[in-house]
Amino acid sequence: MGYAELISKLEALPREKQAEVFEFVEFLSARCGTSTDNPLTHTEWTDTEFSELSMSQAMRGMEQETVTYTREDLRERWQ
């Protein structure tokens, strides 16, 4: 895939997804030590930092989702 095709696909995405791609590229740049934003930033992430980033990306947008299940949907109940 060339740059032109990559840019075309990126521009076709909604703004929210474009921002997610940008954050992921920043993450990869930081991990590889190629980030140009701040040359003093560290390149090694702790397990905690990586875990927090992963969870924040996985949970992104879920705050706005409506709950579609109730207690009756549970198979087991802990007492």
Distance bins in CASP14 RR format, pairs under 12 A and 6 or more apart:
PFRMAT RR
TARGET T0000
AUTHOR 0000-0000-0000
RMODE 2
METHOD distances of the structure
MODEL  1
1 7 0 0 0 0 0 1 0 0 0 0 0
1 8 0 0 0 0 1 0 0 0 0 0 0
1 9 0 0 0 0 1 0 0 0 0 0 0
1 10 0 0 0 0 0 1 0 0 0 0 0
2 8 0 0 0 0 1 0 0 0 0 0 0
2 9 0 0 0 0 0 1 0 0 0 0 0
2 10 0 0 0 0 0 1 0 0 0 0 0
3 9 0 0 0 0 0 1 0 0 0 0 0
3 10 0 0 0 0 0 1 0 0 0 0 0
4 10 0 0 0 0 0 1 0 0 0 0 0
4 11 0 0 0 0 0 1 0 0 0 0 0
5 11 0 0 0 0 0 1 0 0 0 0 0
5 12 0 0 0 0 0 1 0 0 0 0 0
6 12 0 0 0 0 0 1 0 0 0 0 0
6 13 0 0 0 0 0 1 0 0 0 0 0
6 21 0 0 0 0 1 0 0 0 0 0 0
6 25 0 0 0 0 0 1 0 0 0 0 0
7 13 0 0 0 0 0 1 0 0 0 0 0
7 18 0 0 0 0 0 1 0 0 0 0 0
7 21 0 0 0 0 0 1 0 0 0 0 0
9 17 0 0 0 0 0 1 0 0 0 0 0
9 18 0 0 0 0 0 1 0 0 0 0 0
9 21 0 0 0 0 1 0 0 0 0 0 0
10 17 0 0 0 0 1 0 0 0 0 0 0
10 18 1 0 0 1 0 0 0 0 0 0 0
10 19 0 0 0 0 0 1 0 0 0 0 0
10 20 0 0 0 0 0 1 0 0 0 0 0
10 21 1 0 0 1 0 0 0 0 0 0 0
10 22 0 0 0 0 1 0 0 0 0 0 0
10 24 0 0 0 0 0 1 0 0 0 0 0
10 25 0 0 0 0 1 0 0 0 0 0 0
11 17 0 0 0 0 0 1 0 0 0 0 0
11 18 1 0 0 1 0 0 0 0 0 0 0
11 21 0 0 0 0 0 1 0 0 0 0 0
12 18 0 0 0 0 1 0 0 0 0 0 0
12 21 0 0 0 0 0 1 0 0 0 0 0
13 19 0 0 0 0 1 0 0 0 0 0 0
13 20 0 0 0 0 1 0 0 0 0 0 0
13 21 1 0 0 1 0 0 0 0 0 0 0
13 22 0 0 0 0 0 1 0 0 0 0 0
14 20 0 0 0 0 1 0 0 0 0 0 0
14 21 0 0 0 0 0 1 0 0 0 0 0
15 21 0 0 0 0 0 1 0 0 0 0 0
15 22 0 0 0 0 0 1 0 0 0 0 0
16 22 0 0 0 0 0 1 0 0 0 0 0
16 23 0 0 0 0 0 1 0 0 0 0 0
16 60 0 0 0 0 1 0 0 0 0 0 0
16 61 0 0 0 0 1 0 0 0 0 0 0
16 64 0 0 0 0 0 1 0 0 0 0 0
17 23 0 0 0 0 0 1 0 0 0 0 0
17 24 0 0 0 0 0 1 0 0 0 0 0
17 60 0 0 0 0 0 1 0 0 0 0 0
17 61 0 0 0 0 0 1 0 0 0 0 0
18 24 0 0 0 0 0 1 0 0 0 0 0
18 25 0 0 0 0 0 1 0 0 0 0 0
19 25 0 0 0 0 0 1 0 0 0 0 0
19 26 0 0 0 0 0 1 0 0 0 0 0
19 57 0 0 0 0 0 1 0 0 0 0 0
19 60 0 0 0 0 1 0 0 0 0 0 0
19 61 0 0 0 0 0 1 0 0 0 0 0
20 26 0 0 0 0 0 1 0 0 0 0 0
20 27 0 0 0 0 0 1 0 0 0 0 0
20 56 0 0 0 0 0 1 0 0 0 0 0
20 57 1 0 0 1 0 0 0 0 0 0 0
20 58 0 0 0 0 0 1 0 0 0 0 0
20 60 1 0 0 1 0 0 0 0 0 0 0
20 61 0 0 0 0 0 1 0 0 0 0 0
21 27 0 0 0 0 0 1 0 0 0 0 0
21 28 0 0 0 0 0 1 0 0 0 0 0
21 57 0 0 0 0 0 1 0 0 0 0 0
22 28 0 0 0 0 0 1 0 0 0 0 0
22 29 0 0 0 0 0 1 0 0 0 0 0
22 37 0 0 0 0 0 1 0 0 0 0 0
23 29 0 0 0 0 0 1 0 0 0 0 0
23 30 0 0 0 0 0 1 0 0 0 0 0
23 53 0 0 0 0 1 0 0 0 0 0 0
23 56 0 0 0 0 1 0 0 0 0 0 0
23 57 1 0 0 1 0 0 0 0 0 0 0
23 60 0 0 0 0 1 0 0 0 0 0 0
24 30 0 0 0 0 0 1 0 0 0 0 0
24 31 0 0 0 0 0 1 0 0 0 0 0
24 53 0 0 0 0 1 0 0 0 0 0 0
24 54 0 0 0 0 0 1 0 0 0 0 0
24 56 0 0 0 0 0 1 0 0 0 0 0
24 57 1 0 0 1 0 0 0 0 0 0 0
24 60 0 0 0 0 0 1 0 0 0 0 0
25 31 0 0 0 0 0 1 0 0 0 0 0
25 32 0 0 0 0 0 1 0 0 0 0 0
25 34 0 0 0 0 0 1 0 0 0 0 0
25 35 0 0 0 0 1 0 0 0 0 0 0
25 36 0 0 0 0 0 1 0 0 0 0 0
25 37 0 0 0 0 0 1 0 0 0 0 0
26 32 0 0 0 0 0 1 0 0 0 0 0
26 33 0 0 0 0 0 1 0 0 0 0 0
26 34 0 0 0 0 0 1 0 0 0 0 0
26 35 1 0 0 1 0 0 0 0 0 0 0
26 36 0 0 0 0 0 1 0 0 0 0 0
26 37 1 0 0 1 0 0 0 0 0 0 0
26 38 0 0 0 0 0 1 0 0 0 0 0
26 41 0 0 0 0 0 1 0 0 0 0 0
26 53 0 0 0 0 0 1 0 0 0 0 0
26 57 0 0 0 0 0 1 0 0 0 0 0
27 33 0 0 0 0 0 1 0 0 0 0 0
27 34 0 0 0 0 0 1 0 0 0 0 0
27 35 0 0 0 0 1 0 0 0 0 0 0
27 41 0 0 0 0 0 1 0 0 0 0 0
27 43 0 0 0 0 0 1 0 0 0 0 0
27 45 0 0 0 0 1 0 0 0 0 0 0
27 49 0 0 0 0 0 1 0 0 0 0 0
27 50 0 0 0 0 1 0 0 0 0 0 0
27 52 0 0 0 0 0 1 0 0 0 0 0
27 53 1 0 0 1 0 0 0 0 0 0 0
27 54 0 0 0 0 1 0 0 0 0 0 0
27 56 0 0 0 0 0 1 0 0 0 0 0
27 57 0 0 0 0 1 0 0 0 0 0 0
28 34 0 0 0 0 1 0 0 0 0 0 0
28 35 0 0 0 0 1 0 0 0 0 0 0
28 43 0 0 0 0 0 1 0 0 0 0 0
28 45 0 0 0 0 0 1 0 0 0 0 0
28 53 0 0 0 0 0 1 0 0 0 0 0
29 35 1 0 1 0 0 0 0 0 0 0 0
29 36 1 0 0 1 0 0 0 0 0 0 0
29 37 0 0 0 0 1 0 0 0 0 0 0
29 38 0 0 0 0 0 1 0 0 0 0 0
29 39 0 0 0 0 0 1 0 0 0 0 0
29 41 0 0 0 0 1 0 0 0 0 0 0
29 43 0 0 0 0 1 0 0 0 0 0 0
30 36 0 0 0 0 0 1 0 0 0 0 0
30 37 0 0 0 0 1 0 0 0 0 0 0
30 38 0 0 0 0 1 0 0 0 0 0 0
30 39 0 0 0 0 0 1 0 0 0 0 0
30 40 0 0 0 0 0 1 0 0 0 0 0
30 41 1 0 0 1 0 0 0 0 0 0 0
30 42 0 0 0 0 1 0 0 0 0 0 0
30 43 1 0 0 1 0 0 0 0 0 0 0
30 44 0 0 0 0 1 0 0 0 0 0 0
30 45 1 0 0 1 0 0 0 0 0 0 0
30 49 0 0 0 0 1 0 0 0 0 0 0
30 50 0 0 0 0 0 1 0 0 0 0 0
30 53 0 0 0 0 1 0 0 0 0 0 0
31 41 0 0 0 0 0 1 0 0 0 0 0
31 42 0 0 0 0 0 1 0 0 0 0 0
31 43 1 0 0 1 0 0 0 0 0 0 0
31 44 0 0 0 0 1 0 0 0 0 0 0
31 45 1 0 0 1 0 0 0 0 0 0 0
31 49 0 0 0 0 0 1 0 0 0 0 0
31 50 0 0 0 0 1 0 0 0 0 0 0
31 53 0 0 0 0 0 1 0 0 0 0 0
32 43 1 0 0 1 0 0 0 0 0 0 0
32 44 0 0 0 0 0 1 0 0 0 0 0
32 45 0 0 0 0 0 1 0 0 0 0 0
33 39 0 0 0 0 1 0 0 0 0 0 0
33 40 0 0 0 0 0 1 0 0 0 0 0
33 41 0 0 0 0 1 0 0 0 0 0 0
33 42 0 0 0 0 1 0 0 0 0 0 0
33 43 1 0 1 0 0 0 0 0 0 0 0
33 44 0 0 0 0 1 0 0 0 0 0 0
33 45 0 0 0 0 0 1 0 0 0 0 0
34 41 0 0 0 0 0 1 0 0 0 0 0
34 43 0 0 0 0 1 0 0 0 0 0 0
35 41 1 0 0 1 0 0 0 0 0 0 0
35 42 0 0 0 0 0 1 0 0 0 0 0
35 43 0 0 0 0 1 0 0 0 0 0 0
41 49 0 0 0 0 0 1 0 0 0 0 0
42 49 0 0 0 0 1 0 0 0 0 0 0
43 49 0 0 0 0 0 1 0 0 0 0 0
44 50 0 0 0 0 1 0 0 0 0 0 0
45 51 0 0 0 0 1 0 0 0 0 0 0
45 52 0 0 0 0 1 0 0 0 0 0 0
45 53 1 0 0 1 0 0 0 0 0 0 0
45 54 0 0 0 0 0 1 0 0 0 0 0
46 52 0 0 0 0 1 0 0 0 0 0 0
46 53 0 0 0 0 0 1 0 0 0 0 0
47 53 0 0 0 0 0 1 0 0 0 0 0
47 54 0 0 0 0 0 1 0 0 0 0 0
48 54 0 0 0 0 0 1 0 0 0 0 0
48 55 0 0 0 0 0 1 0 0 0 0 0
49 55 0 0 0 0 0 1 0 0 0 0 0
49 56 0 0 0 0 0 1 0 0 0 0 0
50 56 0 0 0 0 0 1 0 0 0 0 0
50 57 0 0 0 0 0 1 0 0 0 0 0
51 57 0 0 0 0 0 1 0 0 0 0 0
51 58 0 0 0 0 0 1 0 0 0 0 0
52 58 0 0 0 0 0 1 0 0 0 0 0
52 59 0 0 0 0 0 1 0 0 0 0 0
53 59 0 0 0 0 0 1 0 0 0 0 0
53 60 0 0 0 0 0 1 0 0 0 0 0
54 60 0 0 0 0 0 1 0 0 0 0 0
55 62 0 0 0 0 0 1 0 0 0 0 0
56 62 0 0 0 0 0 1 0 0 0 0 0
56 63 0 0 0 0 0 1 0 0 0 0 0
59 65 0 0 0 0 0 1 0 0 0 0 0
67 73 0 0 0 0 0 1 0 0 0 0 0
69 75 0 0 0 0 0 1 0 0 0 0 0
71 77 1 0 0 1 0 0 0 0 0 0 0
71 78 0 0 0 0 0 1 0 0 0 0 0
END
